[in-house]
Amino acid sequence: MSIFDQVQTVIATTLKVPPHKITQGTRNEDIAEWDSMGHVNLMIALEQAFDIFMDVEDFPNMVSVPAILQYLAEHGHP
């Protein structure tokens, strides 16, 4: 399973949306469920799924699938 596939699953599960709605270009504004509370829940779910710790200061930058994939690549998940 690729990193994108894993991210897609985490986002879909956390936000309770169909996985096909999550593409490699999806942004928070593309999905109504990705609101402020959904965003916090998603950050926690990503930490758990990838066994990482994100600083709260990183949360505002993680507003798209590309940003999440880049963050993961920079933190040992290419």
GROMACS elastic network, one bead per residue, 0.5 to 0.9 nm:
[ bonds ]
;  ai    aj funct       b0    kb
    1     4     6  0.81352   500
    1     5     6  0.59887   500
    1     6     6  0.66918   500
    2     5     6  0.50751   500
    2     6     6  0.63294   500
    2     7     6  0.86522   500
    3     6     6  0.50487   500
    3     7     6  0.61180   500
    3     8     6  0.84650   500
    3    69     6  0.74670   500
    3    72     6  0.85037   500
    3    77     6  0.72993   500
    3    78     6  0.71718   500
    4     8     6  0.59014   500
    4     9     6  0.84735   500
    4    23     6  0.86396   500
    4    24     6  0.72138   500
    4    65     6  0.82116   500
    4    69     6  0.70766   500
    5     9     6  0.61681   500
    5    10     6  0.86476   500
    6     9     6  0.51339   500
    6    10     6  0.62252   500
    6    11     6  0.86548   500
    6    49     6  0.83163   500
    7    10     6  0.50703   500
    7    11     6  0.60805   500
    7    12     6  0.84343   500
    7    22     6  0.89763   500
    7    46     6  0.76424   500
    7    49     6  0.86969   500
    7    65     6  0.77592   500
    7    68     6  0.80298   500
    7    69     6  0.78201   500
    8    11     6  0.52605   500
    8    12     6  0.59932   500
    8    13     6  0.84169   500
    8    19     6  0.61928   500
    8    20     6  0.84642   500
    8    21     6  0.89113   500
    8    22     6  0.58504   500
    8    23     6  0.74343   500
    8    24     6  0.84961   500
    8    65     6  0.82784   500
    9    12     6  0.51494   500
    9    13     6  0.59032   500
    9    14     6  0.83192   500
    9    19     6  0.64265   500
    9    22     6  0.86525   500
   10    13     6  0.52358   500
   10    14     6  0.58874   500
   10    15     6  0.83476   500
   10    42     6  0.75816   500
   10    45     6  0.67444   500
   10    46     6  0.68188   500
   10    49     6  0.74473   500
   11    14     6  0.51953   500
   11    15     6  0.58467   500
   11    16     6  0.78697   500
   11    17     6  0.79112   500
   11    19     6  0.79051   500
   11    22     6  0.75330   500
   11    34     6  0.89444   500
   11    42     6  0.65131   500
   11    45     6  0.82506   500
   11    46     6  0.83433   500
   12    15     6  0.54183   500
   12    16     6  0.53941   500
   12    18     6  0.58356   500
   12    19     6  0.51338   500
   12    20     6  0.85625   500
   12    21     6  0.80031   500
   12    22     6  0.70909   500
   13    16     6  0.50290   500
   13    17     6  0.68303   500
   13    18     6  0.81827   500
   13    19     6  0.80823   500
   14    17     6  0.80607   500
   14    38     6  0.75825   500
   14    41     6  0.69284   500
   14    42     6  0.60380   500
   14    45     6  0.70205   500
   15    31     6  0.88721   500
   15    33     6  0.58154   500
   15    34     6  0.66253   500
   15    38     6  0.62728   500
   15    39     6  0.86841   500
   15    41     6  0.82542   500
   15    42     6  0.74372   500
   16    19     6  0.89076   500
   16    33     6  0.78235   500
   17    20     6  0.84477   500
   17    21     6  0.69849   500
   17    22     6  0.83573   500
   17    31     6  0.85142   500
   17    33     6  0.78448   500
   18    21     6  0.57014   500
   18    22     6  0.76494   500
   19    22     6  0.54563   500
   19    23     6  0.82932   500
   20    23     6  0.69526   500
   21    26     6  0.80414   500
   21    30     6  0.88993   500
   21    31     6  0.80832   500
   22    25     6  0.79351   500
   22    26     6  0.58248   500
   22    27     6  0.88117   500
   22    31     6  0.86692   500
   22    65     6  0.80825   500
   23    26     6  0.52134   500
   23    27     6  0.89657   500
   23    65     6  0.74714   500
   24    64     6  0.86461   500
   24    65     6  0.57886   500
   24    66     6  0.63976   500
   24    69     6  0.88580   500
   25    64     6  0.71182   500
   25    65     6  0.59958   500
   25    66     6  0.62537   500
   26    29     6  0.82593   500
   26    30     6  0.63303   500
   26    31     6  0.80986   500
   26    63     6  0.89083   500
   26    64     6  0.57530   500
   26    65     6  0.55291   500
   26    66     6  0.77207   500
   27    30     6  0.53734   500
   27    31     6  0.73806   500
   27    34     6  0.87573   500
   27    63     6  0.59376   500
   27    65     6  0.63149   500
   27    66     6  0.82597   500
   28    31     6  0.57308   500
   28    32     6  0.77340   500
   28    33     6  0.84187   500
   28    34     6  0.53519   500
   28    35     6  0.73710   500
   28    39     6  0.81983   500
   28    62     6  0.88679   500
   28    63     6  0.53337   500
   28    64     6  0.57585   500
   28    65     6  0.84586   500
   29    32     6  0.67860   500
   29    34     6  0.71833   500
   29    35     6  0.82071   500
   29    63     6  0.83333   500
   29    64     6  0.86732   500
   30    34     6  0.81037   500
   31    34     6  0.54548   500
   31    35     6  0.81456   500
   32    35     6  0.64436   500
   33    36     6  0.88969   500
   33    37     6  0.87729   500
   33    38     6  0.62561   500
   33    39     6  0.87213   500
   34    37     6  0.76322   500
   34    39     6  0.57006   500
   34    42     6  0.83739   500
   34    63     6  0.88847   500
   35    38     6  0.50499   500
   35    39     6  0.58978   500
   35    40     6  0.87317   500
   36    39     6  0.50237   500
   36    40     6  0.64840   500
   36    41     6  0.87810   500
   37    40     6  0.52656   500
   37    41     6  0.63005   500
   37    42     6  0.85394   500
   38    41     6  0.50853   500
   38    42     6  0.59783   500
   38    43     6  0.86418   500
   39    43     6  0.62178   500
   39    44     6  0.87169   500
   39    59     6  0.80860   500
   39    62     6  0.86123   500
   39    63     6  0.80107   500
   40    43     6  0.51726   500
   40    44     6  0.63928   500
   40    45     6  0.86541   500
   40    59     6  0.77642   500
   41    44     6  0.52075   500
   41    45     6  0.61478   500
   41    46     6  0.86545   500
   42    46     6  0.60692   500
   42    47     6  0.85515   500
   43    46     6  0.51312   500
   43    47     6  0.62436   500
   43    48     6  0.87245   500
   43    54     6  0.78080   500
   43    59     6  0.69965   500
   43    62     6  0.81870   500
   44    47     6  0.51026   500
   44    48     6  0.63217   500
   44    49     6  0.86416   500
   44    53     6  0.88323   500
   44    54     6  0.86028   500
   45    48     6  0.51275   500
   45    49     6  0.60027   500
   45    50     6  0.85079   500
   46    49     6  0.50311   500
   46    50     6  0.59119   500
   46    51     6  0.78817   500
   46    52     6  0.77469   500
   46    68     6  0.89821   500
   47    50     6  0.55088   500
   47    51     6  0.54230   500
   47    53     6  0.56794   500
   47    54     6  0.68698   500
   48    51     6  0.51259   500
   48    52     6  0.68912   500
   48    53     6  0.84524   500
   49    52     6  0.80580   500
   50    53     6  0.89086   500
   50    72     6  0.82650   500
   50    77     6  0.79855   500
   52    72     6  0.88077   500
   52    75     6  0.80083   500
   54    57     6  0.80648   500
   54    58     6  0.64160   500
   54    59     6  0.75565   500
   55    58     6  0.53847   500
   55    59     6  0.72061   500
   56    59     6  0.53639   500
   56    60     6  0.80773   500
   57    60     6  0.67523   500
   57    61     6  0.81168   500
   58    61     6  0.55534   500
   58    62     6  0.67546   500
   59    62     6  0.53747   500
   59    63     6  0.78564   500
   60    63     6  0.66167   500
   61    64     6  0.82493   500
   61    67     6  0.69654   500
   61    68     6  0.84648   500
   62    65     6  0.77968   500
   62    66     6  0.85659   500
   62    67     6  0.53921   500
   62    68     6  0.55088   500
   62    71     6  0.79448   500
   63    66     6  0.85551   500
   63    67     6  0.66075   500
   63    68     6  0.75100   500
   64    67     6  0.51874   500
   64    68     6  0.62502   500
   64    69     6  0.86357   500
   65    68     6  0.50461   500
   65    69     6  0.60691   500
   65    70     6  0.85119   500
   66    69     6  0.51181   500
   66    70     6  0.60799   500
   66    71     6  0.85634   500
   67    70     6  0.50929   500
   67    71     6  0.61116   500
   67    72     6  0.85928   500
   68    71     6  0.50987   500
   68    72     6  0.61587   500
   68    73     6  0.85885   500
   69    72     6  0.51177   500
   69    73     6  0.61138   500
   69    74     6  0.86153   500
   69    77     6  0.83750   500
   69    78     6  0.80522   500
   70    73     6  0.50586   500
   70    74     6  0.61785   500
   70    75     6  0.86226   500
   70    78     6  0.83976   500
   71    74     6  0.51301   500
   71    75     6  0.62622   500
   71    76     6  0.89371   500
   71    77     6  0.85453   500
   72    75     6  0.50101   500
   72    76     6  0.63552   500
   72    77     6  0.50240   500
   72    78     6  0.67371   500
   73    76     6  0.54878   500
   74    77     6  0.71922   500
   74    78     6  0.75968   500
   75    78     6  0.82209   500
